[in-house]
């Protein structure tokens, strides 16, 4: 889910190490702005959502946030479909068009034209489809290998701590939940034809040993995606697993079997037409039937690495009497937010009012 190597722009513009943010702060930088949700994890009033399938484990003790194999089958289907489109076009469609071009032409024949063009189109399809297939295969495999190098971020609600494992390391970095920095940023750029905005959900983990800030960023489609993701994580930590979305669905060949069985049942019940059933079989035959779902299974087996022993020990359940408690400062902040939401204010309204009141109090003569 998260990219773990920040760009120089992120480090320079957000400057989290030298300027500690606060919840509700809006920090501007040359290409955009970032709204912070923590330290002191603040409720935003958004609906908890796990869009994209990033919740890998949810139980009474911990939440793992990473990248599942959800949509891996679709990625493989698109790769196969792209190659098959070239092969079908070069070996069937284009030669057939050449053959049909002979209609009404007394100097050539249907099969003669096809045999004339087939070697050329066949060679183009062979090399073009092969080259594109190799490129798409590399993309599918490289994304899985990249995912395998990154272990999920683990949130322990009983200890109220967050565990981060740097890439290639088995030494965990444990940070208090209330000290974690979280934000949503929007950056605006000009492509030459239009102005484009990109949205990012980010977390920052402090490593006291190396005195370094680890940036974990995840591109999202809209601000609602970032707000929903943050609220789902916060609800797990503050309220429990029953208040956050469940784990991402696991894709396998059984998923394909279930989709086909559901389609047959919908057809028998009259909810779908025979045309949709035909299209399902045609599309899946062209994309090599269950092969994409086998790729999803392989992705899961290859990329889901076990946690180090130290993290497993840290993740064991604690007696209720030993559970960490929220700080008085957090309880006070969240109570004030709940009051503001009841009055019809939103997240930014509350913190803007709080900031203005604090600024007025610091000015002795108003």
C-alpha positions as CSV (number, residue, x, y, z in Angstrom):
1,X,0.0,0.0,0.0
2,X,2.6,2.6,1.1
3,X,5.6,3.9,-0.7
4,X,8.4,3.9,1.8
5,X,11.0,6.1,0.1
6,X,9.9,9.8,0.2
7,X,10.8,12.2,-2.5
8,X,13.0,15.1,-1.6
9,X,10.0,17.3,-2.1
10,X,8.1,15.5,0.7
11,X,11.0,15.9,3.2
12,X,11.7,19.5,2.3
13,X,8.1,20.8,2.0
14,X,6.4,19.0,5.0
15,X,9.5,19.3,7.2
16,X,8.0,17.0,9.9
17,X,11.3,16.5,11.7
18,X,12.0,20.2,12.4
19,X,8.4,21.5,12.6
20,X,6.2,19.1,14.6
21,X,2.6,19.4,13.3
22,X,-0.6,19.2,15.3
23,X,-4.0,17.7,14.5
24,X,-6.1,20.1,12.4
25,X,-3.1,22.0,11.1
26,X,-3.2,23.0,7.4
27,X,0.4,23.3,6.2
28,X,1.0,24.8,2.8
29,X,3.9,24.1,0.5
30,X,4.9,25.3,-3.0
31,X,2.8,22.8,-4.9
32,X,-0.1,22.3,-2.6
33,X,-1.1,21.8,1.1
34,X,-1.4,19.1,3.7
35,X,-4.1,18.7,6.4
36,X,-2.9,16.8,9.5
37,X,-5.0,14.3,11.4
38,X,-2.5,13.7,14.2
39,X,-0.4,13.6,16.5
40,X,-3.2,13.1,18.9
41,X,-5.3,11.1,16.4
42,X,-8.4,13.2,15.7
43,X,-11.8,11.9,14.5
44,X,-12.7,13.5,11.2
45,X,-16.4,12.6,11.1
46,X,-15.8,10.6,7.9
47,X,-17.2,7.1,7.2
48,X,-14.6,4.4,7.9
49,X,-13.7,2.7,4.6
50,X,-11.0,0.4,3.2
51,X,-11.2,1.3,-0.4
52,X,-8.5,-0.7,-2.3
53,X,-8.4,-3.7,0.0
54,X,-5.5,-2.7,2.3
55,X,-6.6,-4.3,5.6
56,X,-4.8,-7.7,5.7
57,X,-5.6,-8.7,9.3
58,X,-8.1,-7.4,11.8
59,X,-8.6,-9.0,15.2
60,X,-8.9,-8.0,18.9
61,X,-5.2,-7.1,19.2
62,X,-3.9,-5.7,15.9
63,X,-4.6,-4.4,12.5
64,X,-2.3,-5.0,9.6
65,X,-2.3,-2.4,6.8
66,X,-0.6,-3.3,3.5
67,X,-1.3,-4.6,0.1
68,X,-3.5,-7.7,-0.5
69,X,-3.8,-9.7,-3.7
70,X,-7.2,-8.0,-4.3
71,X,-7.5,-7.0,-8.0
72,X,-4.3,-9.0,-8.9
73,X,-6.5,-11.3,-11.0
74,X,-7.8,-8.2,-12.8
75,X,-4.3,-6.9,-13.4
76,X,-3.3,-10.3,-14.9
77,X,-6.5,-10.3,-17.0
78,X,-5.7,-6.9,-18.5
79,X,-2.1,-8.1,-19.3
80,X,-3.4,-11.2,-21.1
81,X,-6.2,-9.3,-22.8
82,X,-3.8,-6.7,-24.2
83,X,-1.6,-9.5,-25.8
84,X,-4.6,-11.4,-27.0
85,X,-6.1,-8.3,-28.6
86,X,-2.9,-7.9,-30.7
87,X,-2.8,-11.6,-31.7
88,X,-6.5,-11.7,-32.6
89,X,-6.2,-8.5,-34.6
90,X,-3.1,-9.5,-36.5
91,X,-3.9,-13.2,-37.1
92,X,-7.7,-13.0,-37.6
93,X,-9.3,-9.5,-37.9
94,X,-6.8,-7.8,-40.3
95,X,-6.4,-10.8,-42.7
96,X,-10.2,-11.1,-42.8
97,X,-10.5,-7.5,-43.7
98,X,-8.0,-8.0,-46.5
99,X,-10.1,-11.0,-47.7
100,X,-13.3,-9.0,-47.6
101,X,-11.6,-6.2,-49.6
102,X,-11.6,-8.6,-52.6
103,X,-15.4,-8.6,-52.9
104,X,-16.2,-7.3,-56.4
105,X,-12.6,-7.3,-57.4
106,X,-12.0,-9.8,-60.3
107,X,-8.2,-9.7,-60.1
108,X,-7.8,-11.1,-56.6
109,X,-9.5,-13.8,-54.5
110,X,-10.6,-13.9,-50.9
111,X,-8.1,-16.6,-49.8
112,X,-5.4,-15.2,-52.0
113,X,-5.5,-11.8,-50.3
114,X,-5.6,-13.5,-46.9
115,X,-2.5,-15.6,-47.7
116,X,-0.8,-12.5,-49.1
117,X,-1.2,-10.5,-45.9
118,X,-1.1,-13.2,-43.3
119,X,2.8,-13.5,-43.2
120,X,3.1,-9.8,-42.6
121,X,0.4,-9.4,-40.0
122,X,1.4,-12.7,-38.4
123,X,5.0,-11.5,-37.9
124,X,3.8,-8.2,-36.5
125,X,1.5,-10.1,-34.1
126,X,4.2,-12.5,-33.1
127,X,6.8,-9.9,-32.3
128,X,4.4,-7.1,-31.1
129,X,2.4,-9.4,-28.9
130,X,5.5,-11.2,-27.6
131,X,7.2,-7.9,-26.8
132,X,4.1,-6.4,-25.1
133,X,3.5,-9.7,-23.3
134,X,7.0,-9.7,-21.9
135,X,6.6,-6.0,-20.8
136,X,3.2,-6.8,-19.1
137,X,4.6,-9.9,-17.4
138,X,7.5,-7.9,-16.1
139,X,5.0,-5.3,-14.7
140,X,2.9,-8.0,-13.0
141,X,5.9,-9.8,-11.5
142,X,7.7,-6.6,-10.4
143,X,4.7,-5.3,-8.5
144,X,4.5,-8.6,-6.6
145,X,8.2,-8.5,-5.9
146,X,8.0,-4.9,-4.7
147,X,5.1,-5.9,-2.4
148,X,7.1,-8.8,-1.0
149,X,9.9,-6.4,0.2
150,X,7.4,-4.4,2.3
151,X,5.8,-5.8,5.4
152,X,2.5,-4.4,6.5
153,X,2.2,-1.6,9.1
154,X,0.8,-3.1,12.3
155,X,-1.4,-1.2,14.7
156,X,-1.7,-2.7,18.2
157,X,-4.8,-1.4,20.0
158,X,-4.1,-3.0,23.3
159,X,-0.6,-1.5,23.6
160,X,-1.7,1.6,21.7
161,X,1.5,1.4,19.6
162,X,2.4,1.2,15.9
163,X,5.0,-1.2,14.5
164,X,7.0,-0.4,11.4
165,X,9.6,-2.6,9.7
166,X,11.9,-0.7,7.3
167,X,12.5,-2.5,4.0
168,X,15.0,-5.3,4.3
169,X,15.1,-5.1,8.1
170,X,13.7,-7.4,10.8
171,X,14.3,-4.8,13.5
172,X,10.9,-3.2,14.3
173,X,10.4,0.5,15.0
174,X,7.7,0.8,17.7
175,X,6.0,4.2,18.1
176,X,3.2,5.3,20.4
177,X,-0.1,5.6,18.5
178,X,-0.7,9.1,19.7
179,X,2.7,10.3,18.4
180,X,2.1,9.0,14.9
181,X,1.8,11.7,12.3
182,X,-0.9,11.3,9.7
183,X,-2.0,13.7,6.9
184,X,-3.8,14.1,3.6
185,X,-2.2,16.3,1.0
186,X,-3.1,17.7,-2.4
187,X,-0.5,18.7,-5.0
188,X,-1.3,20.6,-8.1
189,X,0.7,20.4,-11.3
190,X,0.4,21.6,-14.9
191,X,0.7,19.0,-17.6
192,X,0.9,21.4,-20.5
193,X,-2.7,20.9,-21.4
194,X,-4.5,21.0,-18.0
195,X,-4.1,21.5,-14.3
196,X,-3.9,18.2,-12.4
197,X,-4.4,17.5,-8.7
198,X,-3.1,14.5,-7.0
199,X,-4.1,13.3,-3.5
200,X,-1.9,11.5,-1.0
201,X,-2.6,9.8,2.4
202,X,0.6,9.8,4.4
203,X,1.9,8.5,7.7
204,X,5.3,9.3,9.3
205,X,7.1,7.1,11.8
206,X,9.9,8.5,14.0
207,X,13.0,6.3,14.5
208,X,14.6,7.4,17.8
209,X,17.7,5.3,17.2
210,X,18.6,6.8,13.9
211,X,16.9,10.1,14.4
212,X,15.1,9.7,11.1
213,X,11.5,10.1,10.0
214,X,10.2,7.3,7.8
215,X,7.5,8.6,5.3
216,X,4.8,6.1,4.2
217,X,2.7,7.5,1.5
218,X,-0.3,6.1,-0.5
219,X,-1.8,7.8,-3.5
220,X,-5.6,8.1,-3.4
221,X,-8.2,9.1,-5.9
222,X,-10.1,11.6,-3.8
223,X,-9.9,13.2,-0.4
224,X,-12.8,11.0,0.7
225,X,-10.6,7.9,0.2
226,X,-7.9,9.3,2.5
227,X,-10.4,10.4,5.1
228,X,-12.1,7.0,5.1
229,X,-8.8,5.1,5.3
230,X,-7.7,7.2,8.3
231,X,-11.0,7.0,10.0
232,X,-11.0,3.2,9.6
233,X,-7.6,2.9,11.3
234,X,-8.5,5.3,14.0
235,X,-11.8,3.6,14.8
236,X,-10.0,0.3,15.2
237,X,-7.5,1.8,17.6
238,X,-10.0,3.8,19.6
239,X,-13.2,1.6,19.4
240,X,-12.2,-1.9,18.4
241,X,-12.4,-4.2,15.4
242,X,-16.1,-4.2,15.2
243,X,-16.0,-0.5,14.2
244,X,-13.7,-0.8,11.2
245,X,-14.0,-2.7,7.9
246,X,-13.1,-6.3,7.7
247,X,-10.1,-7.8,5.9
248,X,-9.6,-7.4,2.2
249,X,-11.1,-10.3,0.1
250,X,-8.6,-13.1,-0.9
251,X,-8.6,-13.8,-4.6
252,X,-8.1,-17.4,-5.8
253,X,-9.4,-19.9,-8.3
254,X,-12.2,-20.5,-5.9
255,X,-13.2,-16.8,-6.4
256,X,-13.6,-17.6,-10.1
257,X,-15.7,-20.6,-9.4
258,X,-17.9,-18.6,-7.1
259,X,-18.4,-15.8,-9.6
260,X,-19.4,-18.4,-12.2
261,X,-21.8,-20.1,-9.8
262,X,-23.4,-16.8,-8.9
263,X,-23.8,-15.9,-12.5
264,X,-25.6,-19.2,-13.3
265,X,-27.9,-18.7,-10.3
266,X,-28.7,-15.1,-11.4
267,X,-29.5,-16.4,-14.9
268,X,-31.8,-19.1,-13.5
269,X,-33.5,-16.5,-11.4
270,X,-33.9,-14.2,-14.4
271,X,-31.7,-11.4,-13.1
272,X,-29.2,-11.6,-16.0
273,X,-29.6,-12.4,-19.7
274,X,-28.1,-15.1,-21.8
275,X,-26.0,-12.5,-23.5
276,X,-24.3,-11.6,-20.3
277,X,-23.5,-15.3,-19.6
278,X,-22.1,-15.6,-23.1
279,X,-19.9,-12.5,-22.6
280,X,-18.6,-13.9,-19.3
281,X,-17.5,-17.1,-21.0
282,X,-16.0,-15.3,-24.0
283,X,-14.1,-12.8,-21.9
284,X,-12.7,-15.4,-19.6
285,X,-11.7,-17.8,-22.4
286,X,-9.8,-15.0,-24.1
287,X,-8.0,-14.1,-20.9
288,X,-7.1,-17.8,-20.3
289,X,-9.8,-18.9,-18.0
290,X,-8.5,-19.4,-14.4
291,X,-5.0,-18.4,-15.2
292,X,-5.3,-14.8,-13.8
293,X,-6.7,-16.2,-10.5
294,X,-3.7,-18.6,-10.3
295,X,-1.5,-15.5,-10.7
296,X,-3.4,-13.9,-7.7
297,X,-2.7,-17.1,-5.6
298,X,1.0,-17.0,-6.5
299,X,1.1,-13.3,-5.6
300,X,-0.3,-14.0,-2.2
301,X,2.1,-16.9,-1.5
302,X,5.1,-15.0,-2.7
303,X,4.5,-11.6,-1.1
304,X,2.9,-12.4,2.3
305,X,5.9,-12.7,4.5
306,X,5.7,-13.7,8.1
307,X,6.5,-11.2,10.9
308,X,9.8,-11.5,12.9
309,X,9.6,-13.3,16.2
310,X,9.9,-10.1,18.2
311,X,6.9,-8.6,16.5
312,X,4.8,-11.7,17.0
313,X,5.7,-11.5,20.7
314,X,4.7,-7.9,20.8
315,X,1.4,-8.8,19.1
316,X,0.3,-11.3,21.7
317,X,-2.9,-10.5,23.6
318,X,-2.6,-8.7,27.0
319,X,-4.8,-9.0,30.0
320,X,-7.4,-6.2,30.0
321,X,-5.8,-4.7,33.1
322,X,-2.5,-4.1,31.2
323,X,-4.1,-2.4,28.2
324,X,-2.7,1.1,27.5
325,X,-5.2,4.0,28.1
326,X,-5.8,7.1,26.0
327,X,-4.1,10.2,27.3
328,X,-6.1,12.9,29.0
329,X,-5.1,15.3,26.3
330,X,-6.6,13.0,23.6
331,X,-9.8,12.5,25.5
332,X,-10.2,16.3,25.9
333,X,-9.5,17.0,22.2
334,X,-12.0,14.3,21.0
335,X,-14.7,15.5,23.4
336,X,-14.3,19.0,22.0
337,X,-14.5,17.6,18.5
338,X,-17.7,15.6,19.3
339,X,-19.2,18.8,20.7
340,X,-18.3,20.7,17.5
341,X,-19.8,18.0,15.3
342,X,-23.0,18.1,17.3
343,X,-23.2,21.8,16.6
344,X,-22.9,21.2,12.8
345,X,-19.2,22.1,12.4
346,X,-16.8,20.0,10.4
347,X,-13.2,19.0,11.1
348,X,-11.6,22.1,9.7
349,X,-14.2,24.5,11.2
350,X,-13.4,23.1,14.7
351,X,-9.6,23.6,14.4
352,X,-9.9,27.0,12.7
353,X,-12.1,28.2,15.6
354,X,-9.7,26.7,18.2
355,X,-6.7,28.3,16.5
356,X,-8.3,31.7,16.3
357,X,-9.2,31.5,20.0
358,X,-5.7,30.5,21.0
359,X,-4.3,33.4,18.9
360,X,-6.7,35.9,20.5
361,X,-5.7,34.7,24.0
362,X,-2.0,35.3,23.2
363,X,-2.8,38.9,22.2
364,X,-3.1,41.0,25.4
365,X,-5.0,43.8,23.8
366,X,-7.2,41.8,21.4
